[in-house]
Amino acid sequence: MGGDVLGRTLRLISFGESHGKVVGAVIEGVPAGLSLGEEDIQKILDLRRPGWSHLTTQRKESDRVEIISGIFRGRTTGAPITMIVRNEDVISSYYEEFIRKPRPGHADYVARVKYGGFS
């Protein structure tokens, strides 16, 4: 499976690229009946929101989470929880030069080696 997979009991699978349409995650192994909603996840995302500190990317993104599956009426269903965040401030042409020349200290080279190419 693409993306990064972490964990055994709870599994987190991430997907997407910073310059793609969305980034997202699937969390497997969450039991049914737990109280959890978009607002709970949004609070965490707001702590790392880009463009508001000189230490983060200066792209302006709202980082609004959308729950696609696994939560109904504020409770987990036991099904995998799938969530996405739509990228808004993306200029894909900016990344063209990195197709042939990976950025030092960035994941460009690692992604090229891991996935056998570069997109």
MOPAC internal coordinates of N, CA, C and O (Angstrom, degrees):
PM7 1SCF
backbone

  N    0.0000 0     0.00 0     0.00 0    0    0    0
  C    1.4516 1     0.00 0     0.00 0    1    0    0
  C    1.5209 1   108.45 1     0.00 0    2    1    0
  O    1.2310 1   120.11 1   -38.57 1    3    2    1
  N    1.3118 1   117.40 1   141.43 1    3    2    1
  C    1.4513 1   121.58 1   178.72 1    5    3    2
  C    1.5114 1   112.30 1   -71.51 1    6    5    3
  O    1.2310 1   120.49 1    -5.65 1    7    6    5
  N    1.2959 1   116.67 1   174.35 1    7    6    5
  C    1.4559 1   121.16 1  -179.42 1    9    7    6
  C    1.5090 1   111.07 1    78.43 1   10    9    7
  O    1.2310 1   120.67 1     9.77 1   11   10    9
  N    1.2988 1   116.33 1  -170.23 1   11   10    9
  C    1.4574 1   122.22 1   178.58 1   13   11   10
  C    1.5149 1   108.90 1  -103.73 1   14   13   11
  O    1.2310 1   120.51 1   -40.76 1   15   14   13
  N    1.3212 1   116.63 1   139.24 1   15   14   13
  C    1.4578 1   121.93 1   178.80 1   17   15   14
  C    1.5247 1   107.51 1  -119.42 1   18   17   15
  O    1.2310 1   120.49 1   -54.23 1   19   18   17
  N    1.3197 1   116.66 1   125.77 1   19   18   17
  C    1.4542 1   122.38 1   179.30 1   21   19   18
  C    1.5185 1   109.57 1  -126.83 1   22   21   19
  O    1.2310 1   120.15 1   -38.76 1   23   22   21
  N    1.3409 1   117.33 1   141.24 1   23   22   21
  C    1.4533 1   121.78 1   170.28 1   25   23   22
  C    1.5114 1   115.17 1    95.93 1   26   25   23
  O    1.2310 1   122.16 1   -15.03 1   27   26   25
  N    1.3546 1   113.47 1   164.97 1   27   26   25
  C    1.4630 1   120.81 1   178.27 1   29   27   26
  C    1.5235 1   111.06 1  -120.30 1   30   29   27
  O    1.2310 1   120.04 1   126.60 1   31   30   29
  N    1.3417 1   117.52 1   -53.40 1   31   30   29
  C    1.4591 1   120.09 1   179.33 1   33   31   30
  C    1.5199 1   109.43 1   -74.44 1   34   33   31
  O    1.2310 1   121.13 1   126.94 1   35   34   33
  N    1.3184 1   115.45 1   -53.06 1   35   34   33
  C    1.4613 1   121.70 1   170.46 1   37   35   34
  C    1.5138 1   106.21 1  -104.63 1   38   37   35
  O    1.2310 1   120.39 1   -51.76 1   39   38   37
  N    1.3030 1   116.87 1   128.24 1   39   38   37
  C    1.4690 1   120.21 1   179.22 1   41   39   38
  C    1.5105 1   109.42 1  -112.51 1   42   41   39
  O    1.2310 1   120.89 1   -47.44 1   43   42   41
  N    1.3192 1   115.91 1   132.56 1   43   42   41
  C    1.4556 1   122.55 1   175.90 1   45   43   42
  C    1.5138 1   107.76 1  -112.71 1   46   45   43
  O    1.2310 1   120.90 1   -58.46 1   47   46   45
  N    1.3075 1   115.89 1   121.54 1   47   46   45
  C    1.4602 1   122.01 1   178.46 1   49   47   46
  C    1.5304 1   106.46 1  -117.17 1   50   49   47
  O    1.2310 1   120.54 1   -61.47 1   51   50   49
  N    1.3206 1   116.57 1   118.53 1   51   50   49
  C    1.4658 1   119.80 1   178.65 1   53   51   50
  C    1.5234 1   109.57 1   -99.76 1   54   53   51
  O    1.2310 1   120.83 1   -25.14 1   55   54   53
  N    1.3273 1   116.01 1   154.86 1   55   54   53
  C    1.4576 1   120.47 1   178.39 1   57   55   54
  C    1.5210 1   109.98 1  -150.65 1   58   57   55
  O    1.2310 1   121.46 1   -17.75 1   59   58   57
  N    1.3305 1   114.80 1   162.25 1   59   58   57
  C    1.4511 1   121.04 1   178.21 1   61   59   58
  C    1.5142 1   112.48 1    97.37 1   62   61   59
  O    1.2310 1   121.42 1    -7.56 1   63   62   61
  N    1.3243 1   114.89 1   172.44 1   63   62   61
  C    1.4536 1   122.20 1   179.33 1   65   63   62
  C    1.5206 1   109.35 1  -131.25 1   66   65   63
  O    1.2310 1   121.08 1   -25.34 1   67   66   65
  N    1.3209 1   115.54 1   154.66 1   67   66   65
  C    1.4628 1   119.39 1  -178.85 1   69   67   66
  C    1.5280 1   111.84 1   -62.55 1   70   69   67
  O    1.2310 1   120.14 1   156.68 1   71   70   69
  N    1.3296 1   117.33 1   -23.32 1   71   70   69
  C    1.4592 1   120.30 1   179.69 1   73   71   70
  C    1.5293 1   112.43 1  -104.98 1   74   73   71
  O    1.2310 1   120.37 1  -168.65 1   75   74   73
  N    1.3303 1   116.89 1    11.35 1   75   74   73
  C    1.4573 1   121.27 1   177.60 1   77   75   74
  C    1.5236 1   110.98 1   -95.26 1   78   77   75
  O    1.2310 1   120.44 1     6.71 1   79   78   77
  N    1.3179 1   116.77 1  -173.29 1   79   78   77
  C    1.4689 1   121.49 1  -178.62 1   81   79   78
  C    1.5235 1   112.78 1   -70.05 1   82   81   79
  O    1.2310 1   120.44 1   142.14 1   83   82   81
  N    1.3427 1   116.76 1   -37.86 1   83   82   81
  C    1.4644 1   120.78 1  -179.06 1   85   83   82
  C    1.5270 1   109.98 1  -145.13 1   86   85   83
  O    1.2310 1   121.49 1   -20.06 1   87   86   85
  N    1.3275 1   114.75 1   159.94 1   87   86   85
  C    1.4623 1   122.54 1   163.07 1   89   87   86
  C    1.5193 1   104.82 1  -121.04 1   90   89   87
  O    1.2310 1   120.83 1   -26.51 1   91   90   89
  N    1.3104 1   116.01 1   153.49 1   91   90   89
  C    1.4483 1   117.02 1  -178.05 1   93   91   90
  C    1.5011 1   112.69 1  -161.96 1   94   93   91
  O    1.2310 1   121.90 1     0.23 1   95   94   93
  N    1.3082 1   113.97 1  -179.77 1   95   94   93
  C    1.4621 1   121.12 1  -179.94 1   97   95   94
  C    1.5151 1   109.84 1  -149.57 1   98   97   95
  O    1.2310 1   121.91 1   -28.31 1   99   98   97
  N    1.3213 1   113.95 1   151.69 1   99   98   97
  C    1.4586 1   122.71 1   171.64 1  101   99   98
  C    1.5228 1   105.85 1  -122.20 1  102  101   99
  O    1.2310 1   120.63 1   -51.59 1  103  102  101
  N    1.3194 1   116.40 1   128.41 1  103  102  101
  C    1.4563 1   121.24 1   176.65 1  105  103  102
  C    1.5223 1   107.28 1  -113.51 1  106  105  103
  O    1.2310 1   121.10 1   -60.88 1  107  106  105
  N    1.3266 1   115.50 1   119.12 1  107  106  105
  C    1.4661 1   121.81 1   179.86 1  109  107  106
  C    1.5225 1   109.56 1  -106.55 1  110  109  107
  O    1.2310 1   120.46 1   -30.54 1  111  110  109
  N    1.3134 1   116.73 1   149.46 1  111  110  109
  C    1.4522 1   121.62 1   174.75 1  113  111  110
  C    1.5170 1   114.89 1    94.91 1  114  113  111
  O    1.2310 1   119.94 1  -173.17 1  115  114  113
  N    1.3230 1   117.73 1     6.83 1  115  114  113
  C    1.4646 1   120.67 1   177.98 1  117  115  114
  C    1.5303 1   108.13 1   -80.32 1  118  117  115
  O    1.2310 1   120.01 1   -55.14 1  119  118  117
  N    1.3143 1   117.59 1   124.86 1  119  118  117
  C    1.4607 1   118.89 1  -178.83 1  121  119  118
  C    1.5285 1   112.74 1   -67.87 1  122  121  119
  O    1.2310 1   120.79 1   -23.37 1  123  122  121
  N    1.2989 1   116.09 1   156.63 1  123  122  121
  C    1.4633 1   121.93 1   178.38 1  125  123  122
  C    1.5235 1   110.81 1   -70.59 1  126  125  123
  O    1.2310 1   121.28 1   -31.07 1  127  126  125
  N    1.3383 1   115.15 1   148.93 1  127  126  125
  C    1.4581 1   120.55 1   171.71 1  129  127  126
  C    1.5152 1   116.73 1    95.42 1  130  129  127
  O    1.2310 1   119.89 1   175.68 1  131  130  129
  N    1.3227 1   117.82 1    -4.32 1  131  130  129
  C    1.4653 1   119.12 1   178.12 1  133  131  130
  C    1.5203 1   110.51 1   -75.26 1  134  133  131
  O    1.2310 1   120.24 1   -37.74 1  135  134  133
  N    1.3074 1   117.15 1   142.26 1  135  134  133
  C    1.4561 1   121.80 1   176.95 1  137  135  134
  C    1.5305 1   108.72 1   -76.67 1  138  137  135
  O    1.2310 1   120.33 1   -62.46 1  139  138  137
  N    1.3244 1   116.97 1   117.54 1  139  138  137
  C    1.4634 1   122.00 1  -178.71 1  141  139  138
  C    1.5185 1   108.78 1  -160.34 1  142  141  139
  O    1.2310 1   120.75 1   -47.76 1  143  142  141
  N    1.3028 1   116.17 1   132.24 1  143  142  141
  C    1.4540 1   120.15 1   178.97 1  145  143  142
  C    1.5141 1   111.18 1  -140.31 1  146  145  143
  O    1.2310 1   120.96 1    -6.18 1  147  146  145
  N    1.3239 1   115.78 1   173.82 1  147  146  145
  C    1.4572 1   120.62 1   179.03 1  149  147  146
  C    1.5212 1   111.77 1   -55.96 1  150  149  147
  O    1.2310 1   120.36 1   143.27 1  151  150  149
  N    1.3341 1   116.93 1   -36.73 1  151  150  149
  C    1.4639 1   120.07 1  -177.82 1  153  151  150
  C    1.5231 1   111.59 1   -63.87 1  154  153  151
  O    1.2310 1   119.73 1   147.70 1  155  154  153
  N    1.3327 1   118.13 1   -32.30 1  155  154  153
  C    1.4639 1   121.55 1   177.98 1  157  155  154
  C    1.5283 1   110.73 1   -66.47 1  158  157  155
  O    1.2310 1   120.93 1   135.96 1  159  158  157
  N    1.3065 1   115.82 1   -44.04 1  159  158  157
  C    1.4620 1   120.80 1   179.62 1  161  159  158
  C    1.5159 1   110.02 1   -72.25 1  162  161  159
  O    1.2310 1   120.16 1   142.75 1  163  162  161
  N    1.3270 1   117.29 1   -37.25 1  163  162  161
  C    1.4628 1   121.06 1  -179.78 1  165  163  162
  C    1.5236 1   111.68 1   -60.51 1  166  165  163
  O    1.2310 1   119.98 1   141.90 1  167  166  165
  N    1.3281 1   117.65 1   -38.10 1  167  166  165
  C    1.4744 1   121.26 1   178.45 1  169  167  166
  C    1.5253 1   110.82 1   -57.47 1  170  169  167
  O    1.2310 1   120.95 1   139.48 1  171  170  169
  N    1.3191 1   115.79 1   -40.52 1  171  170  169
  C    1.4693 1   120.47 1  -179.99 1  173  171  170
  C    1.5289 1   110.34 1   -70.93 1  174  173  171
  O    1.2310 1   120.58 1   136.45 1  175  174  173
  N    1.3278 1   116.50 1   -43.55 1  175  174  173
  C    1.4649 1   119.53 1   178.66 1  177  175  174
  C    1.5245 1   111.64 1   -61.64 1  178  177  175
  O    1.2310 1   120.14 1   142.74 1  179  178  177
  N    1.3057 1   117.34 1   -37.26 1  179  178  177
  C    1.4593 1   120.62 1  -179.28 1  181  179  178
  C    1.5264 1   112.26 1   -62.02 1  182  181  179
  O    1.2310 1   120.10 1   153.29 1  183  182  181
  N    1.3244 1   117.41 1   -26.71 1  183  182  181
  C    1.4636 1   121.04 1   179.41 1  185  183  182
  C    1.5272 1   112.48 1   -68.89 1  186  185  183
  O    1.2310 1   120.11 1   155.26 1  187  186  185
  N    1.3305 1   117.39 1   -24.74 1  187  186  185
  C    1.4656 1   120.93 1  -177.92 1  189  187  186
  C    1.5375 1   112.46 1  -117.08 1  190  189  187
  O    1.2310 1   120.84 1  -161.45 1  191  190  189
  N    1.2886 1   115.99 1    18.55 1  191  190  189
  C    1.4662 1   121.84 1  -176.72 1  193  191  190
  C    1.5248 1   111.77 1   -57.00 1  194  193  191
  O    1.2310 1   119.78 1   -49.19 1  195  194  193
  N    1.3314 1   118.02 1   130.81 1  195  194  193
  C    1.4639 1   120.70 1  -177.51 1  197  195  194
  C    1.5334 1   112.41 1   -75.20 1  198  197  195
  O    1.2310 1   121.96 1   -20.54 1  199  198  197
  N    1.3191 1   113.85 1   159.46 1  199  198  197
  C    1.4617 1   120.74 1   172.36 1  201  199  198
  C    1.5105 1   115.42 1    84.33 1  202  201  199
  O    1.2310 1   119.73 1  -175.18 1  203  202  201
  N    1.3282 1   118.11 1     4.82 1  203  202  201
  C    1.4565 1   120.11 1  -175.91 1  205  203  202
  C    1.5207 1   112.80 1  -116.46 1  206  205  203
  O    1.2310 1   120.74 1  -177.00 1  207  206  205
  N    1.3217 1   116.19 1     3.00 1  207  206  205
  C    1.4628 1   121.51 1   178.92 1  209  207  206
  C    1.5190 1   107.62 1  -143.68 1  210  209  207
  O    1.2310 1   120.40 1   -29.55 1  211  210  209
  N    1.3241 1   116.84 1   150.45 1  211  210  209
  C    1.4610 1   119.50 1   177.47 1  213  211  210
  C    1.5340 1   111.25 1   -69.24 1  214  213  211
  O    1.2310 1   119.89 1   169.64 1  215  214  213
  N    1.3195 1   117.82 1   -10.36 1  215  214  213
  C    1.4603 1   122.15 1  -179.47 1  217  215  214
  C    1.5266 1   113.05 1   -89.62 1  218  217  215
  O    1.2310 1   119.89 1   169.05 1  219  218  217
  N    1.3198 1   117.81 1   -10.95 1  219  218  217
  C    1.4615 1   121.17 1  -178.50 1  221  219  218
  C    1.5176 1   109.69 1  -111.04 1  222  221  219
  O    1.2310 1   120.94 1    -7.37 1  223  222  221
  N    1.3282 1   115.82 1   172.63 1  223  222  221
  C    1.4603 1   120.38 1   175.25 1  225  223  222
  C    1.5279 1   108.97 1   -58.34 1  226  225  223
  O    1.2310 1   120.54 1   -33.38 1  227  226  225
  N    1.2975 1   116.58 1   146.62 1  227  226  225
  C    1.4529 1   120.33 1  -179.24 1  229  227  226
  C    1.5273 1   112.84 1   -88.55 1  230  229  227
  O    1.2310 1   120.58 1  -177.43 1  231  230  229
  N    1.3332 1   116.50 1     2.57 1  231  230  229
  C    1.4626 1   119.27 1   174.06 1  233  231  230
  C    1.5156 1   109.12 1   -62.70 1  234  233  231
  O    1.2310 1   120.64 1   -38.62 1  235  234  233
  N    1.3007 1   116.37 1   141.38 1  235  234  233
  C    1.4658 1   121.35 1   178.63 1  237  235  234
  C    1.5225 1   108.99 1   -96.38 1  238  237  235
  O    1.2310 1   121.08 1   -68.98 1  239  238  237
  N    1.3032 1   115.54 1   111.02 1  239  238  237
  C    1.4602 1   122.33 1  -179.80 1  241  239  238
  C    1.5203 1   108.74 1  -128.91 1  242  241  239
  O    1.2310 1   120.21 1   -39.22 1  243  242  241
  N    1.3165 1   117.20 1   140.78 1  243  242  241
  C    1.4615 1   119.83 1   177.64 1  245  243  242
  C    1.5284 1   111.53 1   -79.52 1  246  245  243
  O    1.2310 1   120.45 1   156.91 1  247  246  245
  N    1.3418 1   116.74 1   -23.09 1  247  246  245
  C    1.4692 1   121.70 1   179.39 1  249  247  246
  C    1.5274 1   112.15 1    51.55 1  250  249  247
  O    1.2310 1   120.04 1  -129.43 1  251  250  249
  N    1.3231 1   117.52 1    50.57 1  251  250  249
  C    1.4731 1   121.92 1   178.24 1  253  251  250
  C    1.5246 1   109.08 1   -89.30 1  254  253  251
  O    1.2310 1   120.90 1   -60.66 1  255  254  253
  N    1.3120 1   115.88 1   119.34 1  255  254  253
  C    1.4568 1   120.65 1  -179.41 1  257  255  254
  C    1.5287 1   110.23 1   -77.24 1  258  257  255
  O    1.2310 1   121.35 1   -37.13 1  259  258  257
  N    1.3249 1   115.03 1   142.87 1  259  258  257
  C    1.4642 1   121.81 1   173.32 1  261  259  258
  C    1.5246 1   107.35 1  -124.65 1  262  261  259
  O    1.2310 1   120.42 1   -57.87 1  263  262  261
  N    1.3233 1   116.80 1   122.13 1  263  262  261
  C    1.4665 1   121.32 1   176.12 1  265  263  262
  C    1.5224 1   107.61 1   -84.86 1  266  265  263
  O    1.2310 1   120.60 1   -56.16 1  267  266  265
  N    1.3155 1   116.46 1   123.84 1  267  266  265
  C    1.4621 1   122.13 1  -177.70 1  269  267  266
  C    1.5286 1   111.17 1   -95.46 1  270  269  267
  O    1.2310 1   120.63 1   142.64 1  271  270  269
  N    1.3389 1   116.41 1   -37.36 1  271  270  269
  C    1.4644 1   119.49 1  -178.26 1  273  271  270
  C    1.5261 1   110.08 1  -156.97 1  274  273  271
  O    1.2310 1   121.16 1   -17.49 1  275  274  273
  N    1.3297 1   115.38 1   162.51 1  275  274  273
  C    1.4523 1   121.89 1   173.31 1  277  275  274
  C    1.5198 1   115.40 1    94.86 1  278  277  275
  O    1.2310 1   120.27 1   174.21 1  279  278  277
  N    1.3275 1   117.09 1    -5.79 1  279  278  277
  C    1.4662 1   121.14 1   177.33 1  281  279  278
  C    1.5256 1   108.08 1  -134.57 1  282  281  279
  O    1.2310 1   121.09 1   -48.07 1  283  282  281
  N    1.3288 1   115.51 1   131.93 1  283  282  281
  C    1.4601 1   121.24 1   178.34 1  285  283  282
  C    1.5179 1   108.44 1  -137.38 1  286  285  283
  O    1.2310 1   121.20 1   -54.64 1  287  286  285
  N    1.3255 1   115.32 1   125.36 1  287  286  285
  C    1.4670 1   122.01 1  -179.52 1  289  287  286
  C    1.5375 1   112.69 1    52.01 1  290  289  287
  O    1.2310 1   121.26 1  -137.72 1  291  290  289
  N    1.3419 1   115.19 1    42.28 1  291  290  289
  C    1.4560 1   120.55 1   175.09 1  293  291  290
  C    1.5090 1   115.84 1    77.35 1  294  293  291
  O    1.2310 1   120.34 1  -167.71 1  295  294  293
  N    1.3401 1   116.96 1    12.29 1  295  294  293
  C    1.4653 1   121.24 1   179.41 1  297  295  294
  C    1.5286 1   109.76 1  -130.17 1  298  297  295
  O    1.2310 1   121.13 1   -36.66 1  299  298  297
  N    1.3189 1   115.44 1   143.34 1  299  298  297
  C    1.4583 1   119.01 1   175.72 1  301  299  298
  C    1.5250 1   109.20 1   -68.97 1  302  301  299
  O    1.2310 1   121.09 1   -33.52 1  303  302  301
  N    1.3336 1   115.52 1   146.48 1  303  302  301
  C    1.4641 1   120.74 1  -177.36 1  305  303  302
  C    1.5217 1   113.22 1   -99.40 1  306  305  303
  O    1.2310 1   120.27 1   167.79 1  307  306  305
  N    1.3247 1   117.09 1   -12.21 1  307  306  305
  C    1.4624 1   121.10 1  -173.73 1  309  307  306
  C    1.5153 1   111.87 1    97.18 1  310  309  307
  O    1.2310 1   120.40 1   162.24 1  311  310  309
  N    1.3303 1   116.85 1   -17.76 1  311  310  309
  C    1.4626 1   121.60 1   175.38 1  313  311  310
  C    1.5343 1   108.26 1   -79.09 1  314  313  311
  O    1.2310 1   119.94 1   -19.45 1  315  314  313
  N    1.3266 1   117.71 1   160.55 1  315  314  313
  C    1.4562 1   119.49 1   176.55 1  317  315  314
  C    1.5381 1   110.92 1   -55.64 1  318  317  315
  O    1.2310 1   121.17 1   -41.84 1  319  318  317
  N    1.3189 1   115.37 1   138.16 1  319  318  317
  C    1.4658 1   121.12 1   177.70 1  321  319  318
  C    1.5195 1   107.09 1   -90.66 1  322  321  319
  O    1.2310 1   120.91 1   -61.14 1  323  322  321
  N    1.3186 1   115.87 1   118.86 1  323  322  321
  C    1.4599 1   120.99 1   178.57 1  325  323  322
  C    1.5160 1   108.04 1  -112.65 1  326  325  323
  O    1.2310 1   120.96 1   -49.42 1  327  326  325
  N    1.3337 1   115.77 1   130.58 1  327  326  325
  C    1.4641 1   120.44 1   179.23 1  329  327  326
  C    1.5209 1   109.63 1  -138.36 1  330  329  327
  O    1.2310 1   121.51 1   -30.18 1  331  330  329
  N    1.3252 1   114.71 1   149.82 1  331  330  329
  C    1.4584 1   120.36 1   177.97 1  333  331  330
  C    1.5250 1   109.96 1  -131.88 1  334  333  331
  O    1.2310 1   121.68 1   -21.79 1  335  334  333
  N    1.3190 1   114.39 1   158.21 1  335  334  333
  C    1.4585 1   123.39 1   170.05 1  337  335  334
  C    1.5226 1   105.24 1  -130.66 1  338  337  335
  O    1.2310 1   120.63 1   -57.28 1  339  338  337
  N    1.3203 1   116.41 1   122.72 1  339  338  337
  C    1.4605 1   120.81 1  -179.39 1  341  339  338
  C    1.5325 1   110.10 1   -78.98 1  342  341  339
  O    1.2310 1   120.96 1   -46.55 1  343  342  341
  N    1.3340 1   115.78 1   133.45 1  343  342  341
  C    1.4585 1   120.51 1   174.34 1  345  343  342
  C    1.5247 1   108.75 1   -80.78 1  346  345  343
  O    1.2310 1   120.34 1   -46.95 1  347  346  345
  N    1.3110 1   116.96 1   133.05 1  347  346  345
  C    1.4599 1   121.33 1  -176.16 1  349  347  346
  C    1.5261 1   112.74 1  -112.87 1  350  349  347
  O    1.2310 1   120.14 1   140.49 1  351  350  349
  N    1.3233 1   117.33 1   -39.51 1  351  350  349
  C    1.4641 1   122.27 1  -174.16 1  353  351  350
  C    1.5262 1   109.16 1  -102.63 1  354  353  351
  O    1.2310 1   121.17 1  -110.63 1  355  354  353
  N    1.3409 1   115.36 1    69.37 1  355  354  353
  C    1.4513 1   120.91 1  -175.52 1  357  355  354
  C    1.5159 1   110.01 1  -118.43 1  358  357  355
  O    1.2310 1   121.02 1   -51.90 1  359  358  357
  N    1.3140 1   115.65 1   128.10 1  359  358  357
  C    1.4624 1   121.82 1   173.65 1  361  359  358
  C    1.5249 1   105.40 1  -120.90 1  362  361  359
  O    1.2310 1   120.39 1   -87.60 1  363  362  361
  N    1.3194 1   116.87 1    92.40 1  363  362  361
  C    1.4619 1   121.68 1  -173.59 1  365  363  362
  C    1.5165 1   112.73 1   -58.34 1  366  365  363
  O    1.2310 1   119.69 1   148.19 1  367  366  365
  N    1.3225 1   118.20 1   -31.81 1  367  366  365
  C    1.4671 1   120.44 1  -178.80 1  369  367  366
  C    1.5221 1   111.75 1   -62.34 1  370  369  367
  O    1.2310 1   119.91 1   155.43 1  371  370  369
  N    1.3205 1   117.78 1   -24.57 1  371  370  369
  C    1.4666 1   121.52 1   177.39 1  373  371  370
  C    1.5192 1   111.23 1   -58.69 1  374  373  371
  O    1.2310 1   119.95 1   148.76 1  375  374  373
  N    1.3240 1   117.70 1   -31.24 1  375  374  373
  C    1.4563 1   122.35 1  -174.66 1  377  375  374
  C    1.5283 1   113.42 1   -88.27 1  378  377  375
  O    1.2310 1   119.64 1   173.76 1  379  378  377
  N    1.3109 1   118.29 1    -6.24 1  379  378  377
  C    1.4648 1   121.56 1  -177.18 1  381  379  378
  C    1.5259 1   112.79 1   -56.27 1  382  381  379
  O    1.2310 1   119.78 1   137.04 1  383  382  381
  N    1.3245 1   118.03 1   -42.96 1  383  382  381
  C    1.4612 1   120.24 1  -177.05 1  385  383  382
  C    1.5253 1   112.30 1   -66.06 1  386  385  383
  O    1.2310 1   119.83 1   157.72 1  387  386  385
  N    1.3195 1   117.93 1   -22.28 1  387  386  385
  C    1.4536 1   120.88 1  -177.33 1  389  387  386
  C    1.5266 1   112.84 1   -83.98 1  390  389  387
  O    1.2310 1   120.24 1   174.66 1  391  390  389
  N    1.3236 1   117.14 1    -5.34 1  391  390  389
  C    1.4588 1   120.11 1   176.47 1  393  391  390
  C    1.5217 1   109.22 1   -64.64 1  394  393  391
  O    1.2310 1   120.45 1   138.08 1  395  394  393
  N    1.3309 1   116.75 1   -41.92 1  395  394  393
  C    1.4550 1   121.31 1  -179.12 1  397  395  394
  C    1.5279 1   113.34 1   -96.37 1  398  397  395
  O    1.2310 1   120.30 1   159.00 1  399  398  397
  N    1.3183 1   117.03 1   -21.00 1  399  398  397
  C    1.4657 1   120.55 1  -173.84 1  401  399  398
  C    1.5336 1   109.37 1  -134.89 1  402  401  399
  O    1.2310 1   120.31 1   -85.97 1  403  402  401
  N    1.3418 1   117.02 1    94.03 1  403  402  401
  C    1.4714 1   119.69 1  -179.49 1  405  403  402
  C    1.5277 1   111.88 1   -60.60 1  406  405  403
  O    1.2310 1   120.90 1   -32.53 1  407  406  405
  N    1.3190 1   115.88 1   147.47 1  407  406  405
  C    1.4662 1   121.23 1   178.53 1  409  407  406
  C    1.5270 1   110.19 1   -76.22 1  410  409  407
  O    1.2310 1   120.24 1   -43.76 1  411  410  409
  N    1.3328 1   117.14 1   136.24 1  411  410  409
  C    1.4772 1   119.87 1   176.82 1  413  411  410
  C    1.5308 1   110.32 1   -62.88 1  414  413  411
  O    1.2310 1   120.53 1   -42.00 1  415  414  413
  N    1.3292 1   116.60 1   138.00 1  415  414  413
  C    1.4496 1   121.06 1   176.09 1  417  415  414
  C    1.5206 1   114.18 1    73.49 1  418  417  415
  O    1.2310 1   119.96 1  -170.78 1  419  418  417
  N    1.3167 1   117.68 1     9.22 1  419  418  417
  C    1.4608 1   121.64 1  -178.90 1  421  419  418
  C    1.5232 1   108.38 1  -113.91 1  422  421  419
  O    1.2310 1   120.31 1    -9.02 1  423  422  421
  N    1.3125 1   117.01 1   170.98 1  423  422  421
  C    1.4700 1   121.65 1  -178.00 1  425  423  422
  C    1.5220 1   113.04 1   -80.03 1  426  425  423
  O    1.2310 1   119.42 1  -178.72 1  427  426  425
  N    1.3334 1   118.72 1     1.28 1  427  426  425
  C    1.4637 1   120.85 1  -177.38 1  429  427  426
  C    1.5277 1   112.47 1   -54.65 1  430  429  427
  O    1.2310 1   120.52 1   128.69 1  431  430  429
  N    1.3327 1   116.61 1   -51.31 1  431  430  429
  C    1.4606 1   120.24 1  -178.06 1  433  431  430
  C    1.5277 1   111.05 1   -65.97 1  434  433  431
  O    1.2310 1   120.38 1   135.30 1  435  434  433
  N    1.3257 1   116.87 1   -44.70 1  435  434  433
  C    1.4640 1   121.46 1  -179.51 1  437  435  434
  C    1.5276 1   110.11 1   -59.34 1  438  437  435
  O    1.2310 1   120.31 1   135.88 1  439  438  437
  N    1.3212 1   117.01 1   -44.12 1  439  438  437
  C    1.4674 1   120.72 1   179.37 1  441  439  438
  C    1.5270 1   110.67 1   -63.44 1  442  441  439
  O    1.2310 1   120.40 1   140.79 1  443  442  441
  N    1.3220 1   116.85 1   -39.21 1  443  442  441
  C    1.4649 1   120.33 1   179.35 1  445  443  442
  C    1.5232 1   110.20 1   -61.41 1  446  445  443
  O    1.2310 1   120.41 1   133.96 1  447  446  445
  N    1.3259 1   116.83 1   -46.04 1  447  446  445
  C    1.4570 1   121.32 1  -179.20 1  449  447  446
  C    1.5319 1   110.83 1   -69.08 1  450  449  447
  O    1.2310 1   120.36 1   133.43 1  451  450  449
  N    1.3464 1   116.92 1   -46.57 1  451  450  449
  C    1.4636 1   121.13 1  -176.19 1  453  451  450
  C    1.5238 1   112.66 1   -63.41 1  454  453  451
  O    1.2310 1   120.31 1   137.66 1  455  454  453
  N    1.3388 1   117.01 1   -42.34 1  455  454  453
  C    1.4615 1   120.34 1  -173.78 1  457  455  454
  C    1.5251 1   113.40 1  -102.50 1  458  457  455
  O    1.2310 1   120.18 1  -177.11 1  459  458  457
  N    1.3398 1   117.26 1     2.89 1  459  458  457
  C    1.4578 1   120.55 1   174.47 1  461  459  458
  C    1.5065 1   114.76 1    70.81 1  462  461  459
  O    1.2310 1   119.70 1  -154.47 1  463  462  461
  N    1.2794 1   118.17 1    25.53 1  463  462  461
  C    1.4538 1   121.49 1   179.35 1  465  463  462
  C    1.5030 1   109.92 1   174.94 1  466  465  463
  O    1.2310 1   121.05 1    14.04 1  467  466  465
  N    1.2764 1   115.60 1  -165.96 1  467  466  465
  C    1.4609 1   120.47 1  -179.12 1  469  467  466
  C    1.5033 1   107.72 1  -151.62 1  470  469  467
  O    1.2310 1   120.41 1   -49.73 1  471  470  469
  N    1.3290 1   116.82 1   130.27 1  471  470  469
  C    1.4633 1   119.70 1  -179.21 1  473  471  470
  C    1.5003 1   110.55 1  -121.27 1  474  473  471
  O    1.2310 1   120.10 1   180.00 1  475  474  473

